[in-house]
Amino acid sequence: MTEETKTLGIAWQSQERVPGLISGEDALMIYNSLPDQARVGLRYDEETRTMVGSTPIAAANLDSLAQKYGARTPNLRDLSRPEIMRIAQGEYYIDSRNLVARSRTDSAWGKNNSLLKTIYELAEQKLGRITGSFMIDGFNFVPNSEDTGGYGLSLVAKPDFDVVQDERLDGEHNGKRFSEVDELGLPKFYSNGSRMWYAKSEGLSRLYLDWDLGLNSSSNSLAYSNDYGRVVFLK
């Protein structure tokens, strides 16, 4: 890799929107670019030169790095693109860089509450009054040693910070089926759909594509991962 070409050496796959798993000559550099607090749940496998695991924290932070090389991490819409679903199906789960907020506090996972406070403040600055569930994009996580009850991270808005309110994000739609999504990546619910939507009823959650191609926004922890997770870049 050279700064002149601005090309990352990872496992790109040749398609219209080219996805790449973080594996190859630049995988260690990408992994090391994350602060320690954002690496929780992730590991670098030296034998395969692969970053193993995935969290929305990593997906959000690595988007800023990817953009320097003409790439990005997935948003919710990307999770329903065929080239991403082909990577996930039967193999991996893939996080988007989005988060969903459904209430100002999270009774099931107290670690989310300091982030929720910031998220609601930023969302109200962007849209004014907030009613119902909403999805955010365009943010980074930075280390915060004072956040002893949370993830040790603060959420900071980037210039492209965005907020989308939509009733389909509400927890009451948990378990509904769909086959297609709209331009935002939100499901068009249909009783005979081939895919499943999962949503928690309150608090904060990540948004990820599971290996059965369902979209999941029911997970409490933003820092949990296992070896089936993969962060994906697109260019």
Secondary structure as a PSIPRED ss2 file (coil, helix, strand):
# PSIPRED VFORMAT (PSIPRED V4.0)

   1 M C   1.000  0.000  0.000
   2 T C   1.000  0.000  0.000
   3 E C   1.000  0.000  0.000
   4 E C   1.000  0.000  0.000
   5 T C   1.000  0.000  0.000
   6 K C   1.000  0.000  0.000
   7 T C   1.000  0.000  0.000
   8 L C   1.000  0.000  0.000
   9 G C   1.000  0.000  0.000
  10 I C   1.000  0.000  0.000
  11 A E   0.000  0.000  1.000
  12 W E   0.000  0.000  1.000
  13 Q C   1.000  0.000  0.000
  14 S C   1.000  0.000  0.000
  15 Q C   1.000  0.000  0.000
  16 E C   1.000  0.000  0.000
  17 R C   1.000  0.000  0.000
  18 V C   1.000  0.000  0.000
  19 P E   0.000  0.000  1.000
  20 G E   0.000  0.000  1.000
  21 L E   0.000  0.000  1.000
  22 I C   1.000  0.000  0.000
  23 S E   0.000  0.000  1.000
  24 G C   1.000  0.000  0.000
  25 E C   1.000  0.000  0.000
  26 D C   1.000  0.000  0.000
  27 A H   0.000  1.000  0.000
  28 L H   0.000  1.000  0.000
  29 M H   0.000  1.000  0.000
  30 I H   0.000  1.000  0.000
  31 Y H   0.000  1.000  0.000
  32 N H   0.000  1.000  0.000
  33 S C   1.000  0.000  0.000
  34 L C   1.000  0.000  0.000
  35 P C   1.000  0.000  0.000
  36 D H   0.000  1.000  0.000
  37 Q H   0.000  1.000  0.000
  38 A H   0.000  1.000  0.000
  39 R C   1.000  0.000  0.000
  40 V C   1.000  0.000  0.000
  41 G C   1.000  0.000  0.000
  42 L C   1.000  0.000  0.000
  43 R E   0.000  0.000  1.000
  44 Y E   0.000  0.000  1.000
  45 D E   0.000  0.000  1.000
  46 E C   1.000  0.000  0.000
  47 E C   1.000  0.000  0.000
  48 T C   1.000  0.000  0.000
  49 R C   1.000  0.000  0.000
  50 T E   0.000  0.000  1.000
  51 M E   0.000  0.000  1.000
  52 V E   0.000  0.000  1.000
  53 G E   0.000  0.000  1.000
  54 S C   1.000  0.000  0.000
  55 T C   1.000  0.000  0.000
  56 P H   0.000  1.000  0.000
  57 I H   0.000  1.000  0.000
  58 A H   0.000  1.000  0.000
  59 A H   0.000  1.000  0.000
  60 A H   0.000  1.000  0.000
  61 N H   0.000  1.000  0.000
  62 L H   0.000  1.000  0.000
  63 D H   0.000  1.000  0.000
  64 S H   0.000  1.000  0.000
  65 L H   0.000  1.000  0.000
  66 A H   0.000  1.000  0.000
  67 Q H   0.000  1.000  0.000
  68 K C   1.000  0.000  0.000
  69 Y C   1.000  0.000  0.000
  70 G C   1.000  0.000  0.000
  71 A C   1.000  0.000  0.000
  72 R E   0.000  0.000  1.000
  73 T C   1.000  0.000  0.000
  74 P C   1.000  0.000  0.000
  75 N C   1.000  0.000  0.000
  76 L C   1.000  0.000  0.000
  77 R H   0.000  1.000  0.000
  78 D H   0.000  1.000  0.000
  79 L H   0.000  1.000  0.000
  80 S H   0.000  1.000  0.000
  81 R C   1.000  0.000  0.000
  82 P H   0.000  1.000  0.000
  83 E H   0.000  1.000  0.000
  84 I H   0.000  1.000  0.000
  85 M H   0.000  1.000  0.000
  86 R H   0.000  1.000  0.000
  87 I H   0.000  1.000  0.000
  88 A H   0.000  1.000  0.000
  89 Q C   1.000  0.000  0.000
  90 G C   1.000  0.000  0.000
  91 E C   1.000  0.000  0.000
  92 Y C   1.000  0.000  0.000
  93 Y E   0.000  0.000  1.000
  94 I E   0.000  0.000  1.000
  95 D E   0.000  0.000  1.000
  96 S E   0.000  0.000  1.000
  97 R E   0.000  0.000  1.000
  98 N E   0.000  0.000  1.000
  99 L E   0.000  0.000  1.000
 100 V E   0.000  0.000  1.000
 101 A E   0.000  0.000  1.000
 102 R C   1.000  0.000  0.000
 103 S C   1.000  0.000  0.000
 104 R C   1.000  0.000  0.000
 105 T C   1.000  0.000  0.000
 106 D C   1.000  0.000  0.000
 107 S C   1.000  0.000  0.000
 108 A C   1.000  0.000  0.000
 109 W C   1.000  0.000  0.000
 110 G H   0.000  1.000  0.000
 111 K H   0.000  1.000  0.000
 112 N H   0.000  1.000  0.000
 113 N H   0.000  1.000  0.000
 114 S H   0.000  1.000  0.000
 115 L H   0.000  1.000  0.000
 116 L H   0.000  1.000  0.000
 117 K H   0.000  1.000  0.000
 118 T H   0.000  1.000  0.000
 119 I H   0.000  1.000  0.000
 120 Y H   0.000  1.000  0.000
 121 E H   0.000  1.000  0.000
 122 L H   0.000  1.000  0.000
 123 A H   0.000  1.000  0.000
 124 E H   0.000  1.000  0.000
 125 Q H   0.000  1.000  0.000
 126 K H   0.000  1.000  0.000
 127 L H   0.000  1.000  0.000
 128 G C   1.000  0.000  0.000
 129 R C   1.000  0.000  0.000
 130 I C   1.000  0.000  0.000
 131 T C   1.000  0.000  0.000
 132 G C   1.000  0.000  0.000
 133 S C   1.000  0.000  0.000
 134 F E   0.000  0.000  1.000
 135 M E   0.000  0.000  1.000
 136 I E   0.000  0.000  1.000
 137 D E   0.000  0.000  1.000
 138 G E   0.000  0.000  1.000
 139 F E   0.000  0.000  1.000
 140 N E   0.000  0.000  1.000
 141 F E   0.000  0.000  1.000
 142 V E   0.000  0.000  1.000
 143 P E   0.000  0.000  1.000
 144 N C   1.000  0.000  0.000
 145 S C   1.000  0.000  0.000
 146 E C   1.000  0.000  0.000
 147 D C   1.000  0.000  0.000
 148 T C   1.000  0.000  0.000
 149 G C   1.000  0.000  0.000
 150 G C   1.000  0.000  0.000
 151 Y C   1.000  0.000  0.000
 152 G C   1.000  0.000  0.000
 153 L E   0.000  0.000  1.000
 154 S E   0.000  0.000  1.000
 155 L E   0.000  0.000  1.000
 156 V E   0.000  0.000  1.000
 157 A E   0.000  0.000  1.000
 158 K E   0.000  0.000  1.000
 159 P E   0.000  0.000  1.000
 160 D E   0.000  0.000  1.000
 161 F E   0.000  0.000  1.000
 162 D E   0.000  0.000  1.000
 163 V E   0.000  0.000  1.000
 164 V E   0.000  0.000  1.000
 165 Q E   0.000  0.000  1.000
 166 D C   1.000  0.000  0.000
 167 E H   0.000  1.000  0.000
 168 R H   0.000  1.000  0.000
 169 L H   0.000  1.000  0.000
 170 D C   1.000  0.000  0.000
 171 G H   0.000  1.000  0.000
 172 E H   0.000  1.000  0.000
 173 H H   0.000  1.000  0.000
 174 N C   1.000  0.000  0.000
 175 G C   1.000  0.000  0.000
 176 K C   1.000  0.000  0.000
 177 R E   0.000  0.000  1.000
 178 F E   0.000  0.000  1.000
 179 S E   0.000  0.000  1.000
 180 E E   0.000  0.000  1.000
 181 V E   0.000  0.000  1.000
 182 D C   1.000  0.000  0.000
 183 E C   1.000  0.000  0.000
 184 L C   1.000  0.000  0.000
 185 G C   1.000  0.000  0.000
 186 L C   1.000  0.000  0.000
 187 P E   0.000  0.000  1.000
 188 K E   0.000  0.000  1.000
 189 F E   0.000  0.000  1.000
 190 Y C   1.000  0.000  0.000
 191 S C   1.000  0.000  0.000
 192 N C   1.000  0.000  0.000
 193 G C   1.000  0.000  0.000
 194 S C   1.000  0.000  0.000
 195 R E   0.000  0.000  1.000
 196 M E   0.000  0.000  1.000
 197 W E   0.000  0.000  1.000
 198 Y E   0.000  0.000  1.000
 199 A E   0.000  0.000  1.000
 200 K C   1.000  0.000  0.000
 201 S C   1.000  0.000  0.000
 202 E C   1.000  0.000  0.000
 203 G C   1.000  0.000  0.000
 204 L E   0.000  0.000  1.000
 205 S E   0.000  0.000  1.000
 206 R E   0.000  0.000  1.000
 207 L E   0.000  0.000  1.000
 208 Y E   0.000  0.000  1.000
 209 L E   0.000  0.000  1.000
 210 D C   1.000  0.000  0.000
 211 W C   1.000  0.000  0.000
 212 D C   1.000  0.000  0.000
 213 L C   1.000  0.000  0.000
 214 G C   1.000  0.000  0.000
 215 L E   0.000  0.000  1.000
 216 N E   0.000  0.000  1.000
 217 S E   0.000  0.000  1.000
 218 S C   1.000  0.000  0.000
 219 S C   1.000  0.000  0.000
 220 N C   1.000  0.000  0.000
 221 S C   1.000  0.000  0.000
 222 L C   1.000  0.000  0.000
 223 A C   1.000  0.000  0.000
 224 Y C   1.000  0.000  0.000
 225 S C   1.000  0.000  0.000
 226 N C   1.000  0.000  0.000
 227 D C   1.000  0.000  0.000
 228 Y C   1.000  0.000  0.000
 229 G E   0.000  0.000  1.000
 230 R E   0.000  0.000  1.000
 231 V C   1.000  0.000  0.000
 232 V E   0.000  0.000  1.000
 233 F E   0.000  0.000  1.000
 234 L E   0.000  0.000  1.000
 235 K C   1.000  0.000  0.000
